[in-house]
Amino acid sequence: MNSIMLLILGSIIAGVSLAMDAFSVSVVYGLCNINIRRIQKVIIASTFGFCQFLFTFAGYFLGHLYIENHIEYAKYIPIVSFVLLLIVGGHMLISAILEGKRGDNFSGDDDKVAVSNGIIKPFKLMAEGCATALDALSVGVSLTLLNLEESLLESSIIGIVTLVICYIGISIGKKLGERFTSYAQVAGGIILILIGVKILVF
């Protein structure tokens, strides 16, 4: 097996591993938006894929320009991810509890999720995309032994793998949300917070 095939295989494996947090968040989007349209699935999945690509490729340059000489700052990456997901997940969870006390039913049509009423909330979507992609920075740093073309190839494959996995995740979440609509927002908030804790601890 030549070096390019090994690089592609390794990139796919890395993409699957890195995409797991984004996959979980994608399931949440499906849970909270049972009427989500195909184009919205594509936009959300593409955003997560792009963030994974961007952070992996950025890590390659950071490895050359900065982190190799300032490795102590790498320890703050999980903290940033945790804070972002805690804010978004906590907001969803608190809102669900308040709505439950008022007797409201969550329909997914509000401003607490990235898609509501057919409108993408770009800031919320990018915040979660970035939070789940920060781990890719460290992978990008590990690519510093590769040349520019090889690092671009690996980053692109990681992004594409993430896109596909996230699209599947949204579809799975949508199916679950159709059965458990009343619990979707609570589950979504808890899942986001747990993902943040996992990133912070592990």
Phi and psi in degrees as GROMACS dihedral restraints (atoms count N, CA, C in turn):
[ dihedral_restraints ]
;  ai    aj    ak    al  type     phi  dphi    fc
    3     4     5     6     1   -76.5    20    10
    4     5     6     7     1   173.5    20    10
    6     7     8     9     1   -65.6    20    10
    7     8     9    10     1   -34.3    20    10
    9    10    11    12     1   -66.4    20    10
   10    11    12    13     1   -42.7    20    10
   12    13    14    15     1   -63.7    20    10
   13    14    15    16     1   -40.1    20    10
   15    16    17    18     1   -63.4    20    10
   16    17    18    19     1   -39.7    20    10
   18    19    20    21     1   -63.5    20    10
   19    20    21    22     1   -44.0    20    10
   21    22    23    24     1   -64.2    20    10
   22    23    24    25     1   -44.8    20    10
   24    25    26    27     1   -62.3    20    10
   25    26    27    28     1   -44.9    20    10
   27    28    29    30     1   -63.5    20    10
   28    29    30    31     1   -35.8    20    10
   30    31    32    33     1   -67.5    20    10
   31    32    33    34     1   -39.3    20    10
   33    34    35    36     1   -63.8    20    10
   34    35    36    37     1   -44.4    20    10
   36    37    38    39     1   -62.8    20    10
   37    38    39    40     1   -44.0    20    10
   39    40    41    42     1   -63.4    20    10
   40    41    42    43     1   -39.4    20    10
   42    43    44    45     1   -62.6    20    10
   43    44    45    46     1   -43.5    20    10
   45    46    47    48     1   -62.1    20    10
   46    47    48    49     1   -44.9    20    10
   48    49    50    51     1   -62.7    20    10
   49    50    51    52     1   -47.4    20    10
   51    52    53    54     1   -68.7    20    10
   52    53    54    55     1   -25.9    20    10
   54    55    56    57     1   -80.5    20    10
   55    56    57    58     1    -7.2    20    10
   57    58    59    60     1   -63.4    20    10
   58    59    60    61     1   -40.8    20    10
   60    61    62    63     1   -66.8    20    10
   61    62    63    64     1   -43.0    20    10
   63    64    65    66     1   -64.6    20    10
   64    65    66    67     1   -35.7    20    10
   66    67    68    69     1   -60.1    20    10
   67    68    69    70     1   -44.9    20    10
   69    70    71    72     1   -62.4    20    10
   70    71    72    73     1   -42.8    20    10
   72    73    74    75     1   -65.7    20    10
   73    74    75    76     1   -36.5    20    10
   75    76    77    78     1   -63.8    20    10
   76    77    78    79     1   -38.2    20    10
   78    79    80    81     1   -60.3    20    10
   79    80    81    82     1   -39.2    20    10
   81    82    83    84     1   -60.8    20    10
   82    83    84    85     1   -43.7    20    10
   84    85    86    87     1   -61.1    20    10
   85    86    87    88     1   -39.9    20    10
   87    88    89    90     1   -65.6    20    10
   88    89    90    91     1   -41.1    20    10
   90    91    92    93     1   -59.0    20    10
   91    92    93    94     1   -43.1    20    10
   93    94    95    96     1   -87.7    20    10
   94    95    96    97     1    -2.8    20    10
   96    97    98    99     1  -140.3    20    10
   97    98    99   100     1    74.6    20    10
   99   100   101   102     1   -69.2    20    10
  100   101   102   103     1   -16.3    20    10
  102   103   104   105     1  -101.7    20    10
  103   104   105   106     1    18.9    20    10
  105   106   107   108     1   -60.8    20    10
  106   107   108   109     1   139.5    20    10
  108   109   110   111     1   -93.0    20    10
  109   110   111   112     1   163.8    20    10
  111   112   113   114     1   -61.0    20    10
  112   113   114   115     1   -41.6    20    10
  114   115   116   117     1   -64.5    20    10
  115   116   117   118     1   -33.3    20    10
  117   118   119   120     1   -69.9    20    10
  118   119   120   121     1   -36.8    20    10
  120   121   122   123     1   -59.4    20    10
  121   122   123   124     1   -44.6    20    10
  123   124   125   126     1   -63.6    20    10
  124   125   126   127     1   -42.6    20    10
  126   127   128   129     1   -63.6    20    10
  127   128   129   130     1   -46.1    20    10
  129   130   131   132     1   -64.2    20    10
  130   131   132   133     1   -50.0    20    10
  132   133   134   135     1   -61.8    20    10
  133   134   135   136     1   -39.2    20    10
  135   136   137   138     1   -65.7    20    10
  136   137   138   139     1   -35.9    20    10
  138   139   140   141     1   -63.7    20    10
  139   140   141   142     1   -46.1    20    10
  141   142   143   144     1   -64.0    20    10
  142   143   144   145     1   -41.2    20    10
  144   145   146   147     1   -63.9    20    10
  145   146   147   148     1   -42.5    20    10
  147   148   149   150     1   -63.6    20    10
  148   149   150   151     1   -41.5    20    10
  150   151   152   153     1   -63.1    20    10
  151   152   153   154     1   -41.0    20    10
  153   154   155   156     1   -63.5    20    10
  154   155   156   157     1   -43.2    20    10
  156   157   158   159     1   -60.9    20    10
  157   158   159   160     1   -49.3    20    10
  159   160   161   162     1   -61.7    20    10
  160   161   162   163     1   -45.3    20    10
  162   163   164   165     1   -72.2    20    10
  163   164   165   166     1   -34.3    20    10
  165   166   167   168     1   -64.8    20    10
  166   167   168   169     1   -47.8    20    10
  168   169   170   171     1   -67.0    20    10
  169   170   171   172     1   -37.7    20    10
  171   172   173   174     1   -64.5    20    10
  172   173   174   175     1   -37.3    20    10
  174   175   176   177     1   -61.5    20    10
  175   176   177   178     1   -34.3    20    10
  177   178   179   180     1   -59.5    20    10
  178   179   180   181     1   -45.7    20    10
  180   181   182   183     1   -73.3    20    10
  181   182   183   184     1   -37.6    20    10
  183   184   185   186     1   -62.2    20    10
  184   185   186   187     1   -37.8    20    10
  186   187   188   189     1   -59.8    20    10
  187   188   189   190     1   -36.8    20    10
  189   190   191   192     1   -78.7    20    10
  190   191   192   193     1   -38.8    20    10
  192   193   194   195     1   -94.5    20    10
  193   194   195   196     1   -27.7    20    10
  195   196   197   198     1  -142.0    20    10
  196   197   198   199     1   -57.1    20    10
  198   199   200   201     1   -63.0    20    10
  199   200   201   202     1   -31.9    20    10
  201   202   203   204     1   -57.6    20    10
  202   203   204   205     1   -29.7    20    10
  204   205   206   207     1  -102.4    20    10
  205   206   207   208     1    -6.7    20    10
  207   208   209   210     1  -137.4    20    10
  208   209   210   211     1    52.1    20    10
  210   211   212   213     1   -62.9    20    10
  211   212   213   214     1   -20.9    20    10
  213   214   215   216     1   -63.7    20    10
  214   215   216   217     1   -23.3    20    10
  216   217   218   219     1   -77.8    20    10
  217   218   219   220     1   -15.8    20    10
  219   220   221   222     1   -63.0    20    10
  220   221   222   223     1   -25.7    20    10
  222   223   224   225     1   -68.4    20    10
  223   224   225   226     1   -15.8    20    10
  225   226   227   228     1   -85.3    20    10
  226   227   228   229     1   -10.2    20    10
  228   229   230   231     1   -60.0    20    10
  229   230   231   232     1   -49.0    20    10
  231   232   233   234     1   -61.7    20    10
  232   233   234   235     1   -32.6    20    10
  234   235   236   237     1   -65.7    20    10
  235   236   237   238     1   -42.4    20    10
  237   238   239   240     1   -61.7    20    10
  238   239   240   241     1   -44.3    20    10
  240   241   242   243     1   -60.0    20    10
  241   242   243   244     1   -45.4    20    10
  243   244   245   246     1   -60.7    20    10
  244   245   246   247     1   -46.1    20    10
  246   247   248   249     1   -62.2    20    10
  247   248   249   250     1   -45.0    20    10
  249   250   251   252     1   -60.4    20    10
  250   251   252   253     1   -47.3    20    10
  252   253   254   255     1   -71.5    20    10
  253   254   255   256     1   -32.5    20    10
  255   256   257   258     1   -64.3    20    10
  256   257   258   259     1   -41.1    20    10
  258   259   260   261     1   -64.0    20    10
  259   260   261   262     1   -50.4    20    10
  261   262   263   264     1   -67.6    20    10
  262   263   264   265     1   -47.8    20    10
  264   265   266   267     1   -65.6    20    10
  265   266   267   268     1   -40.7    20    10
  267   268   269   270     1   -63.3    20    10
  268   269   270   271     1   -39.3    20    10
  270   271   272   273     1   -61.9    20    10
  271   272   273   274     1   -45.2    20    10
  273   274   275   276     1   -61.9    20    10
  274   275   276   277     1   -44.7    20    10
  276   277   278   279     1   -66.3    20    10
  277   278   279   280     1   -47.3    20    10
  279   280   281   282     1   -62.4    20    10
  280   281   282   283     1   -42.0    20    10
  282   283   284   285     1   -63.4    20    10
  283   284   285   286     1   -38.9    20    10
  285   286   287   288     1   -64.1    20    10
  286   287   288   289     1   -40.7    20    10
  288   289   290   291     1   -64.8    20    10
  289   290   291   292     1   -44.1    20    10
  291   292   293   294     1   -64.3    20    10
  292   293   294   295     1   -40.6    20    10
  294   295   296   297     1   -65.4    20    10
  295   296   297   298     1   -36.7    20    10
  297   298   299   300     1   -63.6    20    10
  298   299   300   301     1   -39.1    20    10
  300   301   302   303     1   -66.9    20    10
  301   302   303   304     1   -31.5    20    10
  303   304   305   306     1   -83.4    20    10
  304   305   306   307     1    -8.6    20    10
  306   307   308   309     1    82.4    20    10
  307   308   309   310     1    15.7    20    10
  309   310   311   312     1   -81.8    20    10
  310   311   312   313     1   152.7    20    10
  312   313   314   315     1  -104.5    20    10
  313   314   315   316     1   133.7    20    10
  315   316   317   318     1   -79.5    20    10
  316   317   318   319     1   128.1    20    10
  318   319   320   321     1  -112.5    20    10
  319   320   321   322     1    -6.8    20    10
  321   322   323   324     1    86.6    20    10
  322   323   324   325     1    -1.7    20    10
  324   325   326   327     1  -101.4    20    10
  325   326   327   328     1    68.2    20    10
  327   328   329   330     1  -148.9    20    10
  328   329   330   331     1  -169.2    20    10
  330   331   332   333     1   -97.3    20    10
  331   332   333   334     1    13.3    20    10
  333   334   335   336     1   -97.1    20    10
  334   335   336   337     1    -4.8    20    10
  336   337   338   339     1  -123.5    20    10
  337   338   339   340     1   165.7    20    10
  339   340   341   342     1   -72.9    20    10
  340   341   342   343     1   -20.3    20    10
  342   343   344   345     1  -129.7    20    10
  343   344   345   346     1   123.6    20    10
  345   346   347   348     1  -154.4    20    10
  346   347   348   349     1   140.6    20    10
  348   349   350   351     1    53.8    20    10
  349   350   351   352     1    33.4    20    10
  351   352   353   354     1    75.4    20    10
  352   353   354   355     1    10.5    20    10
  354   355   356   357     1  -114.8    20    10
  355   356   357   358     1   130.3    20    10
  357   358   359   360     1   -81.3    20    10
  358   359   360   361     1   131.4    20    10
  360   361   362   363     1   -93.6    20    10
  361   362   363   364     1    94.1    20    10
  363   364   365   366     1   -61.2    20    10
  364   365   366   367     1   -38.0    20    10
  366   367   368   369     1   -65.3    20    10
  367   368   369   370     1   -46.8    20    10
  369   370   371   372     1   -63.7    20    10
  370   371   372   373     1   -40.6    20    10
  372   373   374   375     1   -65.6    20    10
  373   374   375   376     1   -45.8    20    10
  375   376   377   378     1   -67.0    20    10
  376   377   378   379     1   -36.7    20    10
  378   379   380   381     1   -60.4    20    10
  379   380   381   382     1   -45.0    20    10
  381   382   383   384     1   -73.8    20    10
  382   383   384   385     1   -35.0    20    10
  384   385   386   387     1   -60.7    20    10
  385   386   387   388     1   -44.4    20    10
  387   388   389   390     1   -68.1    20    10
  388   389   390   391     1   -40.6    20    10
  390   391   392   393     1   -61.4    20    10
  391   392   393   394     1   -40.2    20    10
  393   394   395   396     1   -81.6    20    10
  394   395   396   397     1   -11.8    20    10
  396   397   398   399     1  -101.2    20    10
  397   398   399   400     1    -6.1    20    10
  399   400   401   402     1   -61.7    20    10
  400   401   402   403     1   -30.8    20    10
  402   403   404   405     1   -60.7    20    10
  403   404   405   406     1   -26.9    20    10
  405   406   407   408     1   -66.1    20    10
  406   407   408   409     1   -20.3    20    10
  408   409   410   411     1   -59.1    20    10
  409   410   411   412     1   -44.3    20    10
  411   412   413   414     1   -67.1    20    10
  412   413   414   415     1   -34.4    20    10
  414   415   416   417     1   -65.6    20    10
  415   416   417   418     1   -41.9    20    10
  417   418   419   420     1   -60.4    20    10
  418   419   420   421     1   -39.6    20    10
  420   421   422   423     1   -61.0    20    10
  421   422   423   424     1   -35.7    20    10
  423   424   425   426     1   -70.6    20    10
  424   425   426   427     1   -10.8    20    10
  426   427   428   429     1   -87.6    20    10
  427   428   429   430     1     4.3    20    10
  429   430   431   432     1   -62.9    20    10
  430   431   432   433     1   -18.2    20    10
  432   433   434   435     1   -79.5    20    10
  433   434   435   436     1   -13.0    20    10
  435   436   437   438     1   -86.5    20    10
  436   437   438   439     1   161.8    20    10
  438   439   440   441     1   -83.3    20    10
  439   440   441   442     1   176.5    20    10
  441   442   443   444     1   -61.0    20    10
  442   443   444   445     1   -44.2    20    10
  444   445   446   447     1   -65.2    20    10
  445   446   447   448     1   -40.8    20    10
  447   448   449   450     1   -67.5    20    10
  448   449   450   451     1   -40.1    20    10
  450   451   452   453     1   -67.2    20    10
  451   452   453   454     1   -35.7    20    10
  453   454   455   456     1   -66.2    20    10
  454   455   456   457     1   -40.7    20    10
  456   457   458   459     1   -62.8    20    10
  457   458   459   460     1   -47.9    20    10
  459   460   461   462     1   -64.6    20    10
  460   461   462   463     1   -42.0    20    10
  462   463   464   465     1   -61.9    20    10
  463   464   465   466     1   -40.3    20    10
  465   466   467   468     1   -65.9    20    10
  466   467   468   469     1   -43.1    20    10
  468   469   470   471     1   -63.8    20    10
  469   470   471   472     1   -42.2    20    10
  471   472   473   474     1   -59.8    20    10
  472   473   474   475     1   -42.5    20    10
  474   475   476   477     1   -64.4    20    10
  475   476   477   478     1   -42.4    20    10
  477   478   479   480     1   -66.0    20    10
  478   479   480   481     1   -43.4    20    10
  480   481   482   483     1   -60.4    20    10
  481   482   483   484     1   -42.6    20    10
  483   484   485   486     1   -62.6    20    10
  484   485   486   487     1   -43.1    20    10
  486   487   488   489     1   -56.3    20    10
  487   488   489   490     1   -48.8    20    10
  489   490   491   492     1   -64.0    20    10
  490   491   492   493     1   -46.1    20    10
  492   493   494   495     1   -64.1    20    10
  493   494   495   496     1   -39.1    20    10
  495   496   497   498     1   -69.5    20    10
  496   497   498   499     1   -36.4    20    10
  498   499   500   501     1   -61.4    20    10
  499   500   501   502     1   -43.1    20    10
  501   502   503   504     1   -63.1    20    10
  502   503   504   505     1   -41.3    20    10
  504   505   506   507     1   -61.1    20    10
  505   506   507   508     1   -42.5    20    10
  507   508   509   510     1   -62.7    20    10
  508   509   510   511     1   -41.4    20    10
  510   511   512   513     1   -64.5    20    10
  511   512   513   514     1   -40.4    20    10
  513   514   515   516     1   -64.9    20    10
  514   515   516   517     1   -45.3    20    10
  516   517   518   519     1   -61.8    20    10
  517   518   519   520     1   -37.8    20    10
  519   520   521   522     1   -62.0    20    10
  520   521   522   523     1   -43.2    20    10
  522   523   524   525     1   -63.2    20    10
  523   524   525   526     1   -42.2    20    10
  525   526   527   528     1   -67.1    20    10
  526   527   528   529     1   -40.2    20    10
  528   529   530   531     1   -63.3    20    10
  529   530   531   532     1   -31.7    20    10
  531   532   533   534     1   -65.1    20    10
  532   533   534   535     1   -25.8    20    10
  534   535   536   537     1   -94.7    20    10
  535   536   537   538     1   -29.6    20    10
  537   538   539   540     1  -126.5    20    10
  538   539   540   541     1    46.5    20    10
  540   541   542   543     1   -55.3    20    10
  541   542   543   544     1   -43.0    20    10
  543   544   545   546     1   -66.4    20    10
  544   545   546   547     1   -20.5    20    10
  546   547   548   549     1  -106.0    20    10
  547   548   549   550     1     0.7    20    10
  549   550   551   552     1   -61.3    20    10
  550   551   552   553     1   -46.9    20    10
  552   553   554   555     1   -69.1    20    10
  553   554   555   556     1   -39.6    20    10
  555   556   557   558     1   -61.5    20    10
  556   557   558   559     1   -48.1    20    10
  558   559   560   561     1   -60.5    20    10
  559   560   561   562     1   -42.4    20    10
  561   562   563   564     1   -61.0    20    10
  562   563   564   565     1   -45.9    20    10
  564   565   566   567     1   -62.0    20    10
  565   566   567   568     1   -44.3    20    10
  567   568   569   570     1   -63.6    20    10
  568   569   570   571     1   -42.9    20    10
  570   571   572   573     1   -62.1    20    10
  571   572   573   574     1   -43.7    20    10
  573   574   575   576     1   -62.1    20    10
  574   575   576   577     1   -42.7    20    10
  576   577   578   579     1   -64.1    20    10
  577   578   579   580     1   -42.7    20    10
  579   580   581   582     1   -65.2    20    10
  580   581   582   583     1   -36.9    20    10
  582   583   584   585     1   -62.0    20    10
  583   584   585   586     1   -42.8    20    10
  585   586   587   588     1   -61.0    20    10
  586   587   588   589     1   -42.7    20    10
  588   589   590   591     1   -63.8    20    10
  589   590   591   592     1   -41.5    20    10
  591   592   593   594     1   -61.4    20    10
  592   593   594   595     1   -43.8    20    10
  594   595   596   597     1   -63.1    20    10
  595   596   597   598     1   -39.7    20    10
  597   598   599   600     1   -68.5    20    10
  598   599   600   601     1   -42.8    20    10
  600   601   602   603     1   -82.7    20    10
  601   602   603   604     1   -40.6    20    10
